[in-house]
Amino acid sequence: MSQEKSTGTVYVVTEKSPQVQLFAEYLNKHTGCQISIHSPHSALPISATGNMLILIDSDHIGVDTLPEWQDKLPDALTKTPLAAFNIHDMDHALEALSCAQLKGVFYRNESLEVICKGIHALLEGELWMSRDLMARLILFYRKYQSNAFRPACGLTNREMEIISLLSAGSSNQQIAEKLFVSEHTVKSHLYNIFRKINVHNRIQALNWIHQNLGPILPNIETARSLQRHR
């Protein structure tokens, strides 16, 4: 693959190592993008301009810690597309999608050439997931639309929407914007949700979601995006 004109900046969130450095150099050479490696424990810079992509190493940010990590992103990066690599299999992918609003998924056995193609697609605003994974998410969304997915613990459909956005790391304000309601309404829904599932805060609610819904609740917004790309 020949080097192309730079299309943006890719933040690779992983622990530094000689192997990771070679990986970054390959991506730089074959995508033309600026590749920047950052530890999962350090804050990402917000000085880059133009198109950006955050590429998360799932070996170093697990699904249990992904929502908390995403919640700490600077406001300037909250709309930057996220993708995960080193995903083990479809179950692992679904679990990751239930925790974060991922736009791309790269499996562990993915070739470097495919990863480069995926990076270009993601920087252009597209989604990048396997055909099988897309089919699973679209199937989930269709079932969700037809109310085939029964709310747990007496949760209403609106409360299930909020739980999905909550699991993706959205703030109260972001949930309000996505559902076209006031932030006060979101807080009222969260109060009712917390009461129904017997938790007292967002962290406990996220733990409940992961333990009780887990990979069967892919992020609804991602599923809707997939539906639009059909």
N, C-alpha and C positions, 0 to 999 in steps of 0.2 A: 504494500500500500504506500503510495507516495505521500509526502508531506503536503498538507493543505494549508491554506491561509488560516491564521489564527481565528477561531470562532468564539473565544471566551476564556474563562478561567474555571478550572476544576479544583475544588478543595477535596483532597483525599484524606479522610479521617481514619487514621490507623497509627499503630506504633512504628516508628522509624526503624529500618533495618536495611542491610545491603540489598536484599531481595525487593523490598518496597521501593528503594531508590531506582533499581533497574526497571521496575514496573512503571514508575513515574516518567523515567526517561523514554521508555517505549511509547507511552501515551502522548508525551510531548512531541515526539518525532512523527508519529503516525496520525495525530489529530490536529497538530498545529496549535493546540491550546496551551495556555500557561498552566502547569500542574504544580500545585502547592500542597505539601504534606503537613498534616497537623495531628498532634496527639489528641485522643478523645478527651483528655483532661485539660486541654488548653482552649482558650477562647479563640474563635475564628476571627480573622481580621475582616474589616468591612471597607478596606481601601480599594478593592478591585472595582473596575467599571465594566460595563457591557454585560453580556450574557454570563451567567454563573451557574455552576452545578456543584452540589455537595454529594460526594461519593463516599458512602459509609462502609467500612469493613465490619461485617457482621461477626467476625471472629473477635473483635475488640469492643464492639458495642452490641451487647446481647439484647434480645427482645424485652427482657425485664427492665433494662436501664434505658432503652431507647426513648420512651416518652419523657422521662426526666431530662435526658440529654437534649432532646428537641425543645423542651420548654425553656432551656437556658440559652437558646440561640438569640443573638442580638436582634432587635426589632427590624433592622435593615436587612436581615437575612431570612426572615420568617416566610417570605414568598419565594425564596430560592428553591428550585426543584431539588428533591432528595432522591437518591438512588442507593441501593444496597448491593454490595458484591460479596462473594464467598458465601452465598446462600446455599444450604445443603440440598434441599429438595422442595417439592411443592408445599408440603406441610409447614416447613420452616418459612417459606415465602408467605403463606397465608397468615402465619402467626405474626410475621414482621409487618404485613399490611394491616393487621388488626391494631397495631401499636402506633403506626406512623403513616402519614400521608405520602407514601412513596410513589414516585412517578416511574421508577425503573427498578428492575430486579435482574441481577446477574448471578447465575449459578456458579458454584465452585469450579465446575468443569468447563466453563465458558472459555472459548479461545480469546486471545488478545485482540484478534481482528474483529470479532463480534463485539467485544467491549468497546472498541474504538467506534464502530458503527453506531452502537447504542448511545455513546456520549454525544455524537453529532446530532442524533435524533432528539435526545433530551434537551440539548441546548437550543434546538429549533422549536421547542414547545410540544414535542410529541411524547407519547408514552412508549416505554420499552419493556415488554414482558413477553414471556413465551406464549405461544398460541393456546396451550393447555391451561395455563394460568389465567389468561384472559377469559377463556370459556368458563372457568369456574367462577370468576368474579361476575361475569355477565349473568350467569345462571343464578347466582346469589341475588343480584340486583332485581332480576325479574321476579324471583320469589318474594323479595322484600316488597316490590310494588304490588303484588297480588295478595299481600298479607299472609302468605304461606308460612312466613317466619313468625312464630308466635312470641309476643313479648314475654320476657321472663319476670317473675315476681310481681305481676300486675302492672308492668310498665306499659305506658301508652306508646303508640307509634311515634309521636313527637318526642317522647322521652328516649325512645330507642335511637332516634336521629341524633339527639344531643349526646347520648352515650357514645355513639360512633365518632362524633366530632371530638368529644372529650378524649377518647382513646387515641385520636390522631394528634393530640397535644395542643388543640385549639384553646385559646383563652376565651373568657366569657364574651369579650367584645367581638372576637372573630366568629364565635358561634352565632352571636346576634346578627352579624352582618351576613353570614351564609344562610341563615334561616329567615332573614328579613323581619326580625322581631327586636324589641328593645332589650338592652342589657338587663334591666330589671326583670323582664319576663324570663330570661335565661336563668337568673339567680333563683327565681321562684321554682322553675322546673328542676333545677339542681337540688334545691331544698327537698322537694318531693321525692326525687330519685334517691337521694341519700337516706331519706326516711324509709323508703320501700326496701332498699337493699341493706339497711342497717349499717351504714358507715357514717363517718363524721367529717371527712375532708376529701379532696381530690385524689390524694395519694392512695387512701384506702379504697376509693371508688375504682381507681385504675387497677389495683390489685384484685378487686372483686371481678372486674371485667375480664382480666386475663385468666383468672381461675375458673369462672363460670361460663364465659362466652368464648374466649380465646380465639382460635383460628376460624371459627364459624362466623365471625363478625368482621369481614374485611371492611376497610374504610369506605363508607358509602359514597363519598365524593369521588374517590378513585374509581369506584364501580360505575358511577354516572359518566365519568370521563371516558371510560372504556366503551360504554354504550354509545356515546356520541361518535366514537372512532369506528364503529361498525360500518 
